[in-house]
Amino acid sequence: MDPLLMIPGPVALSPAVLAAAAEPPVSHVSPVGIASFGDALRAMRRVWAVGDDHQPFLLAGSGTLAMESAASNTTEPGQRALVLVSGVFGDRMARILERRGVTVEKVTAPVGEPVSTAAAAEAMDRLRPHVVFVTHVDTSTGVRTDPGPIGAMARARGALLVVDGVCSVGGEAPPVADVVLTASQKALGAPPGLALLVASPAALQARLAQTSPPPLYVDWEEWLPIHRAYEEGRPSYFATPATSLVRAMATALGEIEDPAATVARHAAVAEGMRRAWSALGLRLVPTEVAHTASTLSALWLPEGTDASFVGRIGAQGVAVAGGLHSEIRARTFRVGHMGWVTTQPALLARTVRAVGVAMRESGLEVDVDAAVAALTEG
């Protein structure tokens, strides 16, 4: 039997999403294919909490493709961009922008912290960027940055705000931004393979104003008539969509019936997981609860253990992830708790128990039962 998947993506899937993904492939211009694509696009606006003037895009690819699409459609060579870095994925966005020919400045926070609003404001005033990029939740550190103040400062200075929501959309409160991007395999609860993003009217206008168009596949202007046709129930074609994944994505988005309640559930689960980790004597990488993600726990390894500790947890039938950030990779591990699994208390308890047993087998004295009980104490 495969282990319980508790890494920060891909995540364990609901039975309904698994069933949808297992259906025979359909044509992208068939009634079923068109309907599922249109359903997914409409549901994206609901989950992102935006109006009809915002345009969803759903492309075959990973979260990195969504980053490429956002960067390529909102910037062009010679423009200036500010990237606020709270982990690995801010650095990745900077690399994407540099390859686009954009002048990039990074403001990097200490590990475990978000970039301060004061540092962000100072950089905006000095650089006068066309676009500001921020990672809502960085998967490498578990740090959550509040995009609200950043967005307000960017708007006041005439800049667009792009939010990397790969590890947040569906599990954290949706930010107000010009582009919010994500991937299918995290808090939205679908299989990996889809890049999703929603663009504001200002972001769409920025694409229209470009003199150096993006690469063809990620160009919003190529995809816009296709997506609009799908929402209107008409067949259209530019490049073949991943129809099986789109059907699973439509199902997963449909399961998020009340986005605000889903965000609240993720917050409650995260609080319970923090109580459990504390009962086991584990420490989080984020330095304060206020900037700790609801979708995953980035944890320091228990005293006296090394990276092999992740394997000990795996031996208990639960897959967690090792460290990712280069500065702390050898000293940390990460546990995802997002999507469907947040509705399954028994699976959360199984995860905590697996970590506790692995600690005990590493020679540490811990009360595993007390840690499991702490999950539901609040």
Rosetta blueprint (number, residue, H / E / L):
1 M L
2 D L
3 P L
4 L E
5 L E
6 M L
7 I L
8 P L
9 G L
10 P L
11 V L
12 A L
13 L L
14 S L
15 P H
16 A H
17 V H
18 L H
19 A H
20 A H
21 A H
22 A H
23 E L
24 P L
25 P L
26 V L
27 S L
28 H L
29 V L
30 S L
31 P H
32 V H
33 G H
34 I H
35 A H
36 S H
37 F H
38 G H
39 D H
40 A H
41 L H
42 R H
43 A H
44 M H
45 R H
46 R H
47 V H
48 W H
49 A L
50 V L
51 G L
52 D L
53 D L
54 H L
55 Q E
56 P E
57 F E
58 L E
59 L E
60 A E
61 G L
62 S L
63 G H
64 T H
65 L H
66 A H
67 M H
68 E H
69 S H
70 A H
71 A H
72 S H
73 N H
74 T H
75 T L
76 E L
77 P L
78 G L
79 Q L
80 R E
81 A E
82 L E
83 V E
84 L E
85 V E
86 S L
87 G L
88 V H
89 F H
90 G H
91 D H
92 R H
93 M H
94 A H
95 R H
96 I H
97 L H
98 E H
99 R H
100 R L
101 G L
102 V L
103 T E
104 V E
105 E E
106 K E
107 V E
108 T E
109 A L
110 P L
111 V L
112 G L
113 E L
114 P L
115 V L
116 S L
117 T H
118 A H
119 A H
120 A H
121 A H
122 E H
123 A H
124 M H
125 D H
126 R H
127 L H
128 R L
129 P L
130 H L
131 V E
132 V E
133 F E
134 V E
135 T E
136 H L
137 V E
138 D E
139 T L
140 S L
141 T L
142 G L
143 V E
144 R E
145 T L
146 D L
147 P H
148 G H
149 P H
150 I H
151 G H
152 A H
153 M H
154 A H
155 R H
156 A H
157 R L
158 G L
159 A L
160 L E
161 L E
162 V E
163 V E
164 D E
165 G L
166 V L
167 C L
168 S L
169 V E
170 G L
171 G L
172 E E
173 A L
174 P L
175 P L
176 V L
177 A L
178 D L
179 V E
180 V E
181 L E
182 T E
183 A E
184 S L
185 Q L
186 K L
187 A L
188 L L
189 G L
190 A L
191 P L
192 P L
193 G L
194 L E
195 A E
196 L E
197 L E
198 V E
199 A E
200 S L
201 P H
202 A H
203 A H
204 L H
205 Q H
206 A H
207 R H
208 L H
209 A L
210 Q L
211 T L
212 S L
213 P L
214 P L
215 P L
216 L H
217 Y H
218 V H
219 D L
220 W H
221 E H
222 E H
223 W H
224 L H
225 P H
226 I H
227 H H
228 R H
229 A H
230 Y H
231 E H
232 E L
233 G L
234 R L
235 P L
236 S L
237 Y L
238 F L
239 A L
240 T L
241 P L
242 A L
243 T H
244 S H
245 L H
246 V H
247 R H
248 A H
249 M H
250 A H
251 T H
252 A H
253 L H
254 G H
255 E H
256 I L
257 E L
258 D L
259 P H
260 A H
261 A H
262 T H
263 V H
264 A H
265 R H
266 H H
267 A H
268 A H
269 V H
270 A H
271 E H
272 G H
273 M H
274 R H
275 R H
276 A H
277 W H
278 S H
279 A H
280 L L
281 G L
282 L L
283 R L
284 L E
285 V L
286 P L
287 T L
288 E L
289 V H
290 A H
291 H H
292 T E
293 A L
294 S L
295 T L
296 L E
297 S E
298 A E
299 L E
300 W E
301 L L
302 P L
303 E L
304 G L
305 T L
306 D L
307 A L
308 S L
309 F H
310 V H
311 G H
312 R H
313 I H
314 G H
315 A L
316 Q L
317 G L
318 V E
319 A E
320 V L
321 A E
322 G E
323 G L
324 L L
325 H L
326 S L
327 E L
328 I L
329 R H
330 A H
331 R H
332 T E
333 F E
334 R E
335 V E
336 G E
337 H L
338 M L
339 G H
340 W H
341 V H
342 T H
343 T H
344 Q L
345 P H
346 A H
347 L H
348 L H
349 A H
350 R H
351 T H
352 V H
353 R H
354 A H
355 V H
356 G H
357 V H
358 A H
359 M H
360 R H
361 E H
362 S L
363 G L
364 L L
365 E L
366 V L
367 D L
368 V H
369 D H
370 A H
371 A H
372 V H
373 A H
374 A H
375 L L
376 T L
377 E L
378 G L
